Structures are given as C-alpha cells and as structure tokens.
Amino acid sequence: MTTRIGVTGATGRMGREVIAVATGREDCEVVFAVNREPAGETVDGIEVEPAAEFESLVADREPTAVIDFTGPESAADYVAACADAGIAFVTGTTGFDDEGDEALEAASEDTAVLHAPNFARGVQALVNVVGEAVRNLPGYDVELVETHHNAKRDAPSGTANRLLEEIEANGDFGGRTHGREGEAPRETGEIGVHALRAGDITGEHEIVLAGNHEEVRLTHRAEDRGVFAAGAVDAAVWIAGQKAGWYDFADVISE
C-alpha cells in the first residue's frame, strides 16, 4: 500500500531531504509540498505550493500522513488542520512551549500524532542506553554537549532535552547548569549542559560520565540530514495505519 505524504516546510533543510527520500521510495508518494514563501519553486520535481492552501490541499489530495519540520507556531496550525481531517501527523519540529505541546496532545485525540526531536535510529539507541549507564554509575558527574549548525534556533536541542530527561529519570540530580562562566565550581548532583552552534554541522550529542578515576563517553554523530529524513518517512509509513493517539519514534523502531 502506498503512503500518500504531504510535506510542510518544503524548501527548508529538512523539507528538501524528506521530499528526496520519499520520492525515492516505491512505497511512498508525495502528493503535495507547501512552504510559507514557495516562489513557484520545485523540489525533486514536486511543486512547492503556498502554506496558506494547506487545508484545501489536505482535502483535495487526501494524504495519509503529513511530515512537518517547520517551527512551533506553524506546526501547531498544521497539526490542528490534520486533526480536523483525520490525517496522521509526524513532526520533528522542536522548541515547543507548553501551549504548543498542548496543541499536539489535543490533536492526538482525533488523529495519530508522532512527535520526535530526532529521527535517527542511532539516537534512539542512545536514549535506550543512557539511562542504564547512569544507573550503573551512581554519583558520577554528568555533562552533555550538543553541537549543531549556526542557524539552529533552539538550545539546548530537542534531542539534548530528551537525553536529559532520561538521565534525570535514572539518577539523583539536583538540576541543570547551562554553561559556566567566572567562579563556577561544579555543584554536587548538577548536570552540565553545553550548546555549540557553528558552521553547517548536522548534529552531534555527547554525554560524559566521570568519576572513580574513569570516564565514559556516549556519542552520536549524524553525518548527513538524510538519516533524519529517512526516519521521518519510516515514521509516516508506519503511523498511516495507526488509530488516533500519541506516538513516539521508539514505537516505530520497536516494530
């Protein structure tokens, strides 16, 4: 069965990658792509249409899933429209505030919604093992460093926040310290968090656990954005057959 995919943010970094991956698969068809400023552009042979026409395109082209990599406000609008139409929604957008999170959760009552800060299978594996590492090394200092391209808006990254949640859930920590300056000795139980932004780096996350005269480093490095796009398309194909509800990329990986 062919998954009919709509793509938002079509001329952005990730939108282009998603279209390239989806058009190269036999089990997918990109039925529309939108952007806020399309300027009549085409991406891999797909015409980019105005985002203002999103609702009418959903009704006319009948996608089975929409893939979104835009911004929090745009994603909230898109997911609401998908919920009204009963169309599955996959988003890798990060930086949502409480209101944005609530919009996604509300939409999941009417359609299948999958939100993941990272669609790399290796990152999911990292999430799976970091909690075990923290449990096995109680009392060790923990630092997290994430590095992305110079145009990334949110810091720490959504992936870093997901890793931090897993760390905090599996150890006894007193809070996060974002960077250090001046007289700043390390406090017991703190988690150091550092966000680097430079050049066109795709994405890197490293967790350092140190103590007892030893250190453990867990690192994931993405070499190409195509890995995120491939995961998002995998998620769209998987979620197209799911009932309304809230899903995670771990659900896709597990199957």
C-alpha positions as CSV (number, residue, x, y, z in Angstrom):
1,M,0.0,0.0,0.0
2,T,1.4,3.4,-1.0
3,T,1.6,6.0,1.7
4,R,0.5,9.4,0.4
5,I,2.6,12.1,2.0
6,G,2.2,15.8,2.4
7,V,5.3,17.8,3.3
8,T,5.5,21.2,5.1
9,G,8.5,23.5,5.2
10,A,9.3,22.1,1.8
11,T,12.2,24.4,0.9
12,G,13.9,24.2,4.3
13,R,16.9,22.0,5.0
14,M,14.8,19.1,6.3
15,G,11.8,19.6,4.0
16,R,14.1,19.1,0.9
17,E,15.6,16.0,2.5
18,V,12.2,14.5,3.3
19,I,11.0,15.0,-0.3
20,A,14.2,13.5,-1.7
21,V,13.8,10.4,0.5
22,A,10.1,10.0,-0.1
23,T,10.2,10.4,-3.9
24,G,12.9,7.7,-4.0
25,R,10.8,5.1,-2.3
26,E,8.4,2.8,-4.0
27,D,6.0,2.7,-1.1
28,C,5.5,6.5,-0.9
29,E,4.1,9.3,-3.0
30,V,4.5,13.0,-2.2
31,V,1.0,14.3,-3.0
32,F,1.8,17.9,-2.1
33,A,4.5,20.1,-0.5
34,V,4.0,23.6,1.0
35,N,6.1,26.4,2.2
36,R,5.2,29.9,3.5
37,E,7.2,31.5,0.7
38,P,7.2,29.0,-2.2
39,A,8.1,31.4,-5.0
40,G,7.0,28.7,-7.5
41,E,9.9,26.5,-6.7
42,T,10.1,22.8,-7.3
43,V,12.0,20.3,-5.1
44,D,12.8,16.9,-6.7
45,G,10.1,17.5,-9.3
46,I,7.5,18.4,-6.7
47,E,5.8,21.8,-7.0
48,V,6.0,23.8,-3.8
49,E,2.6,25.4,-3.1
50,P,1.6,28.1,-0.6
51,A,1.2,27.1,3.0
52,A,-2.0,29.2,3.1
53,E,-3.6,26.5,0.9
54,F,-2.7,23.7,3.3
55,E,-6.2,22.8,4.4
56,S,-7.6,22.8,0.8
57,L,-4.6,20.6,-0.3
58,V,-5.3,18.2,2.5
59,A,-8.9,17.9,1.4
60,D,-8.1,17.7,-2.4
61,R,-5.0,15.4,-2.4
62,E,-6.1,13.2,0.5
63,P,-2.7,12.4,2.1
64,T,-2.5,9.5,4.6
65,A,0.3,11.3,6.6
66,V,1.9,14.8,6.8
67,I,5.5,15.2,7.7
68,D,6.4,18.5,9.3
69,F,9.8,20.2,10.0
70,T,8.9,23.9,10.4
71,G,8.5,26.0,13.6
72,P,6.4,25.6,16.7
73,E,3.7,28.0,15.6
74,S,3.4,26.6,12.1
75,A,3.4,23.0,13.4
76,A,0.6,23.8,15.8
77,D,-1.5,25.1,12.9
78,Y,-0.7,22.2,10.7
79,V,-1.5,19.6,13.3
80,A,-4.8,21.2,14.1
81,A,-5.8,21.0,10.4
82,C,-4.7,17.4,10.2
83,A,-6.7,16.5,13.3
84,D,-9.8,18.1,11.7
85,A,-9.3,16.0,8.6
86,G,-8.2,12.8,10.4
87,I,-4.8,12.8,8.8
88,A,-1.8,11.3,10.6
89,F,0.8,13.8,11.6
90,V,4.6,13.3,12.0
91,T,6.7,16.2,13.3
92,G,10.4,16.7,14.1
93,T,9.8,20.4,15.0
94,T,11.4,21.3,18.3
95,G,11.2,24.3,20.6
96,F,7.5,24.0,21.6
97,D,6.3,25.8,24.7
98,D,3.6,24.5,27.0
99,E,0.9,25.8,24.7
100,G,2.5,24.1,21.7
101,D,2.8,20.8,23.5
102,E,-0.9,21.0,24.4
103,A,-1.8,21.6,20.8
104,L,-0.1,18.4,19.7
105,E,-1.6,16.4,22.5
106,A,-5.1,17.8,21.8
107,A,-4.7,16.8,18.1
108,S,-3.8,13.3,19.1
109,E,-7.3,12.8,20.5
110,D,-8.6,13.0,16.9
111,T,-5.7,11.6,14.8
112,A,-2.4,9.8,15.1
113,V,0.4,12.2,16.1
114,L,4.1,11.3,16.3
115,H,6.5,13.8,17.7
116,A,10.2,13.1,17.9
117,P,13.1,15.5,18.4
118,N,15.3,13.2,16.4
119,F,14.5,10.5,13.8
120,A,18.0,8.9,13.7
121,R,17.8,5.3,14.8
122,G,21.2,5.7,16.5
123,V,19.8,8.5,18.7
124,Q,17.0,6.2,19.8
125,A,19.6,3.6,20.7
126,L,21.5,6.3,22.7
127,V,18.3,7.2,24.5
128,N,17.8,3.5,25.3
129,V,21.3,3.0,26.9
130,V,22.0,6.3,28.6
131,G,19.6,5.6,31.5
132,E,21.3,2.2,32.1
133,A,24.7,3.9,32.1
134,V,23.5,6.5,34.7
135,R,22.0,3.7,36.9
136,N,25.3,1.7,36.8
137,L,27.4,4.7,37.6
138,P,25.7,6.4,40.6
139,G,27.4,9.6,41.8
140,Y,29.4,10.1,38.6
141,D,29.5,13.6,37.2
142,V,27.4,14.0,34.1
143,E,27.9,16.6,31.3
144,L,26.1,16.8,28.0
145,V,27.5,18.7,25.0
146,E,25.4,19.2,21.8
147,T,26.6,20.7,18.6
148,H,24.6,22.0,15.6
149,H,24.8,24.3,12.6
150,N,24.8,28.1,13.2
151,A,21.2,28.5,12.0
152,K,19.6,26.2,14.6
153,R,17.1,28.3,16.7
154,D,16.5,26.3,19.9
155,A,19.1,25.5,22.6
156,P,19.5,23.0,24.0
157,S,18.4,20.9,21.1
158,G,15.2,18.8,21.4
159,T,17.4,15.7,21.3
160,A,19.5,17.0,24.2
161,N,16.4,17.7,26.2
162,R,15.2,14.2,25.5
163,L,18.5,12.7,26.7
164,L,18.5,14.9,29.8
165,E,15.0,13.7,30.7
166,E,16.3,10.1,30.5
167,I,19.4,11.0,32.6
168,E,17.3,12.7,35.3
169,A,14.8,9.8,35.4
170,N,17.6,7.4,36.2
171,G,19.8,9.2,38.7
172,D,19.8,11.5,41.7
173,F,20.4,15.0,40.3
174,G,19.8,18.5,41.6
175,G,19.3,20.4,38.4
176,R,20.9,21.5,35.1
177,T,23.7,24.1,34.7
178,H,23.8,25.7,31.3
179,G,27.4,26.7,30.5
180,R,29.8,28.1,33.1
181,E,31.5,31.5,33.5
182,G,33.7,33.1,36.1
183,E,33.9,31.4,39.5
184,A,31.7,28.4,38.9
185,P,32.8,25.2,40.8
186,R,30.8,22.2,39.9
187,E,28.0,21.5,42.4
188,T,27.2,18.0,43.5
189,G,24.4,16.4,41.5
190,E,24.3,19.0,38.8
191,I,24.2,18.1,35.1
192,G,26.3,20.4,32.9
193,V,24.7,21.3,29.6
194,H,26.5,23.0,26.7
195,A,25.2,24.0,23.3
196,L,27.6,24.7,20.5
197,R,26.5,26.4,17.2
198,A,28.9,26.5,14.3
199,G,29.1,26.2,10.5
200,D,26.9,23.6,8.9
201,I,27.4,20.8,11.5
202,T,24.5,18.4,11.1
203,G,24.3,17.3,14.7
204,E,26.3,15.7,17.5
205,H,25.4,14.8,21.0
206,E,27.9,13.6,23.6
207,I,27.3,12.5,27.2
208,V,30.3,12.3,29.6
209,L,30.1,10.4,32.9
210,A,33.2,10.8,35.0
211,G,34.2,9.6,38.5
212,N,36.3,6.9,40.3
213,H,39.3,7.9,38.1
214,E,37.5,6.9,34.9
215,E,35.2,8.3,32.3
216,V,32.6,7.0,29.9
217,R,31.6,8.9,26.8
218,L,28.4,8.1,24.8
219,T,28.4,9.9,21.4
220,H,26.1,10.1,18.4
221,R,27.2,12.0,15.4
222,A,24.9,12.5,12.3
223,E,26.9,12.7,9.1
224,D,24.0,13.7,6.9
225,R,20.5,15.1,7.3
226,G,19.2,12.3,5.1
227,V,19.3,10.0,8.2
228,F,16.7,12.2,9.9
229,A,14.5,12.3,6.7
230,A,14.7,8.6,6.3
231,G,13.5,8.0,9.8
232,A,10.7,10.6,9.4
233,V,9.5,8.8,6.3
234,D,9.7,5.5,8.0
235,A,7.5,7.0,10.8
236,A,5.0,8.3,8.3
237,V,4.6,4.9,6.6
238,W,4.2,3.3,10.0
239,I,1.8,5.8,11.5
240,A,-0.5,5.9,8.5
241,G,-2.2,2.8,9.7
242,Q,-2.5,3.7,13.4
243,K,-5.5,4.8,15.3
244,A,-5.7,8.2,16.9
245,G,-3.2,8.7,19.7
246,W,0.2,9.9,20.8
247,Y,3.2,8.0,19.4
248,D,7.0,8.2,19.7
249,F,9.8,7.2,17.3
250,A,10.6,4.4,19.7
251,D,7.2,2.8,18.7
252,V,8.4,2.7,15.1
253,I,11.8,1.3,15.9
254,S,10.3,-1.4,18.1
255,E,8.4,-2.8,15.1
